[in-house]
Every structure is written in structure tokens, then in C-alpha cells.
Amino acid sequence: MGGMKKLMNRTLKPILIYALVVSVVSIPVYFLIIDFIWVRELDKHHYAIRRKIETRVNSLHLPDSTIWQTVAILNQTEPGFVLTAVGQTGDDRVYSIIRFDRFMQDREQFRCLVTYIRINGKPYRLLIETNMEEIDETILAIAAVTLFFFLVLLSGLIFLNRRMSLKLWQPFYAALQKLKQFNLQEEHRISFENTDTVEFKELNESLTKVLESNIAVYRQQKEFAENASHELQTPLAIVQSKLDVLLQSPDLTARQAEQIEVANRALSRVSRINKNLLLLAKLENLQFAEQEPVDLSTLLSDHIGLLSDYLEVKSLVVDSHIQPGIGVEGNRILIEILLTNLLLNAIRHTDVCGKIDVKLSANGLTVSNSGRVALHRENLFKRFSSGSFETPGSGLGLALVKEIGNRYGWKITYDFTAGQHVFRLTF
């Protein structure tokens, strides 16, 4: 599952990336827009002040001497206003400036308007300044609050998306869980949950049809194998008995005896295949359900002794390291078949005068034998497939080992290292 991602995370990731990009881009844009609006409003405010000063002072109809005194007082006491008499008017100017402020004792930013007014018909230059530091702080505060609520909105979106996705995809995960638990050999019908989502309803209906079709095909194949193997038993036994009678005939020539012996060996192989097929069918039908404690250490030692004739024919040496007292729960017949097939497989694929190592511990069983080339891994545990072209078998021995191992949750693996075929059965 490494590198795999859930579908919900795949849809959520682009949303998060998009939201992050929008937030990063929006912050400076948002700041610039607010700053532009604020500066424009300040400029409008300055012009409003200009009109008020010009209108109100002229409405008082004060003499020039009093006007000069009033202007002097305003320049001394009113911060942000400088009114100066000039000879002629000029163009208005608006600008921002950063300078030292004596009152704040620090460098401050100001928004300024230089304009001209007439009082008693005489031109005056008017400078209006407004400190913008507080404006910048206000803009930053607004941006921070906006960012905070944006993050709250984004977190809520993620939370709601996960909650809604889990609820929305619940029928899918329920169907997936049922499929994981489905076992074709048990032939149990799967019933999916009802859902009001059209897509999931169609998916469940399609899965139901596919599973029922596979169960039907599997049942037919299994019944065919069972019936064919069962029906072959009697004719095979009759043919073998007839061949045995022919071998005992006194008029039999050496050539005829040789041909009958070849036919007898082929018939014995067919008989073994037929018995193994019957055994596989019984395994799939769960006909070996009974379990009992089995002393695996003693059983393995006994089987090595029973196979001594096969070992002597090829002059093989068996080095066994069997830990005593190793027990398992299972069907004794099946475990005997598993051990026999593993040992016979090792004998078959070991050259003359070779060596077989058998190790049994609480963790599992390892059967190793000397060899020249690795077996074909993809064919080892398949039915009617041989792992080697040099020493082909019936193709059912290791398939039985695999099937029995699966029955009890044991894992069978194969490796070829340092000139050794290593079959490892992990309990």
C-alpha cells in the first residue's frame, strides 16, 4: 500500500492547494485595495476640510488684521494645518511623505494635500496633513481578522468535506469490506446494503451479478472435478487389476512385459492424480473440518523414517533439526499429506547423493535440498504445473500443500539461495 492514496484525500488535496493559493494571493491584493480606498477617502476628506475652512472663515467677514491673527493661532495650535499667505495661487498637489514628527517623537507617514483658498479675496496656501500610521495599523488589523476567519472557514470546509465524504462513501466502503471477506470456496451469497445513491446502487447490483455468476461457474467446475474423479476410480482400478493379471501370465514375452510395465506406471500416475483431485475437491468442500492437537515433531520424524526407501534409492542424506514438543491444531490426515508432499518434493528435486535439511521450530517448518537451478516460482503452487522440466511431477503435490496451508492460515514460500531449494512453511 506504499504510495497509495485514498480517493477522498485525492479530491481534498487540490481544494486545499487552491484555497492556499487564493489566500496567499488575496492578502496583498486585499491590503492594496483597502489602502487605495483609504487614501482616496483621506483625499476626499482633505478637500472637504478645505471647503469648510474657506466657507466658514469668509462667512465671518473679519478684517484682515483679525484674519492674520486667526491664521497665526491656527498654525500654532491646530495640528495638521498650515495656512500661509501667498502672492498667487497654484495647482493642487496630493502626496504621501514619511518624516519625523515632533509630537510623536518618531518617524511617521503622512498623507498631504497642498491647495489654495481665498479669504477676503486674498490667496492663501493651505497644507493639510493626516497621520497614516494608524490607518496602516487598521488595515493590518482588518487583514489579520479576515485571514483568521478565512482559516476558520477553510478548516470548517475540510471538516465538513471529510464528514460528508465519509457519509457519502459509506455504501462503497461497506461493499468493499464485504468483498474483502468474500471467499469463493464458501459460496456464500453477498447481500449489499441498500443505498439511495444511484451510482452505488448500480455498482452493488453489478457486483451481485458478477459474484453470483462466478459462484455458479465455480460450483459447476468443482462438481465436474468431483464427479469425474469419482467416476474414474472404478475403471482405473479395473484396468490396473487386468494389467496385474497380464503380468502374471506365463506366456508373456519380455517385450510385452516391458510395455505392460510402462502402461502400469502411467496408470499409477493417473491414479495418483485422480486421488489428489478428489482430495482437493474434499478440501474445497470443507470435508476435513474436524481438528485435533497434532504432535508435529513426532509426526515429522515418523514420516522421514517412512520415506527411507526413497532416500536410499537416490543415496540421499537427511539432516534434521526437529525441536521436540511442537504441536498444532488441525486435521491429522491433512497435516500428514502436507508433510509427505513437502518431503517427496524435496526428494524428487535432489540429485543423487544430495542432501536434504529439515528444520522444525515453533515459528515454522523449513525443508531445504541441494539443487542446480531454481524452480519456476510462477508454476510451483499451480495445479497441473511443474516447477521443473528436469523432474516433472503430477503438478498437484505443492498445490495440495498450498491449499492445506491456506486452510490453517500458514504461509508457504520458496527461495533458491546458495544452491539450495528452500521451502518455508510459517505457522
N, C-alpha and C positions, 0 to 999 in steps of 0.2 A: 504493500500500500504506500510505499515511499513515493513522494512526489505527487500522489493523488490528492485531488481537492473535491470537496463536496459541492454539489450544484448550487446550493444556497450561498456558499462563500464566493462562488464564481460570479453570481449576479450582484452580490453586495459589494465586492471589491471595486468594480467600475463606478458604482454610485458614490462610494467613499472618495475615490480619486477625483471624480468630477466635482463633488462638493468641496473638497480641499482646494482644488484649483480655483473654483469660483470664489471661495472665501479669501484666498491669498490675493487674487486679482481685485476683488471688490474692496478690500480695506484701503489701499491707496486711492482708488477711484472714488470711494465714498468720502475719504478725507479731502480730496481735491475739490469735489463738488460742494461739500459743506463750506470749505474755506472760500470758494468762489462766491457762494451765496452770501456768506457773512460779510466779505469785503464789499460786495455790491450794496448790501444793506447799510453798511457803515458810510459808504459814499453818499447814498441817498439821505442818510441821517445828517451828514455834514451839510449838505445843500439845504436841508430843512432848517437847520440851525442858522445858516447864513440868511435865509429869508426872514426868519423870526427876528434876528438882530437888526437887520436893515429896516424892517417894518416897524418894530416896536420903538427903536431909538428915534426914527423920524417922526413917529406919531406923538412924541413928547414935545416937539417944537422947542427944543432947548437952544440957547445961544451958543455960539462957537466956543466961548470960554468954558462954559459948563460941559460941552461935549468933550473938550480936551481933557478936562479933569476926570470925566467919567471913563474915557478911554484909558487914561493912566491908571485909574483904580482897577479897571477890568484886567489890564495887563499884569498888574501886581497880584491880584487876588484870585482870579479865575484861572485854574489850571487848564491847559489845552487851548487857550485863546490868545492870539497876539494880533492886535489891531494897530496898524501903522498908517499915518497919513502919507500919501504919495502924490506925485505931480500928475500922473496919468494912469489909466487902468491898463491891464494886460490880459493875457489868456489864462484861464483856469488850469490848474495842474493838480492831479491826484497821484500819490506815490506812497510807498512804504519805506520806512527807514529804521535802522537799528542804531541807537545812540545811548549814551549814559544819561540816566535820569537822576537828578539831584535829590528828588523827593524819595525815590525808591532806593537810591544809592546802589544802583546796578544797571547793567546794560539792558535796555528794553526795546521791544519792537513797537513802532507807532504807524498808524495809518493817517496820512496827512492830506489836507485839502488847502490849496492856496487859491484864493478867489478875491474878487474886488466888489466893494459895495460903495454906495454914495450916501453920505449923511450931510444933510443941509446943502446938498448939491456938490459937495466936495468928495473926491475919490479917496478911499481907504483900502489898504491891502489887509485881508483877513486870513490868518493862518489858524486852522483848526486841526488839533491832533487828538487821536484816541489810542490809548494803550491797547495793543493786541495780544499781550501775553495771556490775559485772562480768557480771551477768545480762543487761543490755541489750546489752553487747558480744557476749555469747554468742549472743543471739537474732539480732543483726545478722549475725554470722558464719555462723550456720546459714542465715539467709535469703539471704546472698550466695552460699553454696555451692549452695543449692537453685536459685537463679536461674542460676548458672553451668551446672549440669547440665541445667536446663530449656532453656537456649540451645543446649547441645550436642545435646540430644535434638531440638530444633527444626531445627537445621542438618542433623542426620542425616536427619530426616524429609524435608526439602527435597531433599537429595542423592539419597536413595533413591527419592523420588517422581519426580524427573527421570530417573534411570536406568531405573526400571521403566516410566515412561511412554514413554521413547524406545524401549525394547524392545517394549512392548505395541503402540505405534502404528507400529512399523516396517513392517508389511504395508501400512498405509494410505499412508505416505509413499512406499513403493516403487510402489504403484499410481498415486499422484498424479504421480510422476516419469515413469512410462510414459505417462500421459495427456498430460502436457506435451509429450513428444517425439512423440506420435502425429500423423501427417499423413494426412488423409483421402485426399489425392491419391495417396499411395504405396500405399494399400490393403494395408498390412501387418497381419497378424493379431497382436494383442497377447496375450501369454501372461503372466498374473499369477502371482506366487509362491504356492506352497501355504502355507496357514496353518491352525493348529488352533483359531483363534478363530472361533466360529460367525458372528458379525456381519460380520467382514471377509471370510470365505469367501462369504457370501451377497452381499456388496457386489461382490466380484470376479466372481461368476457373473452378477450383474445387468449389470455394466459390459460383460462379454464379450458378452452377448446384444444389448445396445444397440449396441455398436460393430459387431458383425457385421451387424446389421440395417441400420445406416447405410451401411456399406461396400457391401452388396448394392444398396441403393436408389441410392447414388451411381454404382455401376457401371452399373446399368440406365439411369439418366439420361444418363450420358456416352455409352454405346453408342447410345442413341437419337439424341442430338445428332450423333454421328459419322455414323451411317447415314443420318439424314435429310439432313444437309448433303451427304453424298457422292451420294446418290440424286438430289438436286435439281440437281446440276451439269449433267447431260446435258439434262434438259428445259429448264432455263433457257437453256442455250446454243442449243438448237434454236429456242426462242421468239424469242430475240434475233436469230438469223440470219434468221428469217422476217420479223421486223419490218424489218430492214435491207433485205430484198428488196422488201417492200411500199413502202418509202420511195423506192426507185429506179424504181417503176412510173410510166410516162408518163401514165397515165390517172388518177392520184391527184389529188383535189381539195385545195384549201388546207385545208378543214375536216378532211378525212380525215388529211392530213399532220400537222395540229396534234394530233389525237387519238392518232395513232401515236407522235408525239414524246413526249407525256405518258406513254403506256404504256411507251415505251422508257426514260424517266427512272426511272419506278417500278421497272422490271425491273432497271435498273442498280443501284438501291439494294438491291433484294432480293439481287442477285448479290454485292454488297459484304458484306452481312450474312452471306450463306452462306459466303463466303471467310473472314470473321472468325471465324465459328463453327468452321469447320474448323481454323483456326489455333489457337483456344483449346483445341479438343479435342487437337490435337497437343502443345500446351504441357503440358496436364494429363497426357498420356501420355509426357511426357519424351522426345519425338522430336527435340528440339533439344539433345541432351546435349553435342555436341561444342563445345569452346571454343577460342578463339584470341585472341592480342593484337589489339586493335582501336584504331586511332588515332582517338579520338573527336573530336579537334579538326578533323582533315581531313574526317571523315565529316559532321560537323555543318555545316561550311562548304559542302560539296558539296550537302547537302540543302536548304540555304537557297537556293542557286543554282537547283536543280531546281524549286523552288516559285515561281520568279519570275513565271510566268504567272498563278498565283493571286493573287500580290501586286499585279500590275499591274491586274487586273480591279477590285479594290477600292481602288486607289491607296494602298496601304499602304507605310509606311516601316519598314525593319528596321534597328535599331541593335544591332549585335552586338559583344560583347566576349569574344572566344574566346582563352583562354590556349593557346598552342601546346604541343604535346607531351603533351597529356592522353591517357592510354591506360587501357583497361580490359580485363579478361578476360571473354569471353563469346562468344555466337554472333552472328556478324555480321548475319545476316538479322534476328534478333530485335531487335538494337540499332537497325537501320535502321527497322524497324517502329515501335519506341518513339519515335524522333526524329521520324519522319513524322507520327505521330498527335499528338504534342505540338504540332508546328508547325501542322498543319492545324486542330487545335482552337483555337489562338490566332487563326488567320486567320478561322475561322468566327465567333468571338465578338468580332471587332473591327469597329467601324463603318467605313464608307467614309472614306478619308483619315486613318485612325487610325495608330497607331504600335505596333510590336512590339519589345520589348527581349529580347535573347538573351545570357545570360552563362554562360560555362563556366570553371570553375576546378577545382583538384584536389579540392575538397570536394563539388562537385556542379554540376548544371545548373539554371538559372533561366530560365523563359520567361514574360515579362510582356507584357500587351497592354492597351490602353485599353478601358474599358467603362463602362457607366452603372449597372448594378445587379449585385449579387453573384449568383453561380450558386448553385444549390441543393446545398449540401455533401452532404446525405444521399443524393443521387442521382448524384453525379458519377462515382463509380467502380463503380456497379452496372451489370450487364448490362441492356440494353434500357431504360435510364433516361436521360433527358436532363436536363442541368443547367440548361437554359434553355428557356422556352416560345417565345422570340423566334427563336432559331436552333437548332431541334432537329436532332440528328444521328441516326445509326443506333443510338446507345446502346451501342456496343461498342468505340469507339476508346480511351477512357480506361480501360475495363475491361481492354483489352489492355495498356495502359501499366502499370496496377497489377499485372497478372499477371506481366509480364516483370520489373518491378521486384522483386516478391516472389521471383522465380526467382533473382535475384542478390543479394538482401538489400538492395536500395535502397529508400529510403523516399520516397514521393511525397506532397506536401502541397499544399493550396490555401489562399490568402488573398486577400481583396479589400481593398486599402488605397489610399487617395488616388486613387480612380478607376482602379485597376489590378487586373486579374486576374493573380495571381501563382501559377504552378505551379513548385514547387521539388522537384527530384529530388536527394536526398542519397545520395552513394555510401557 
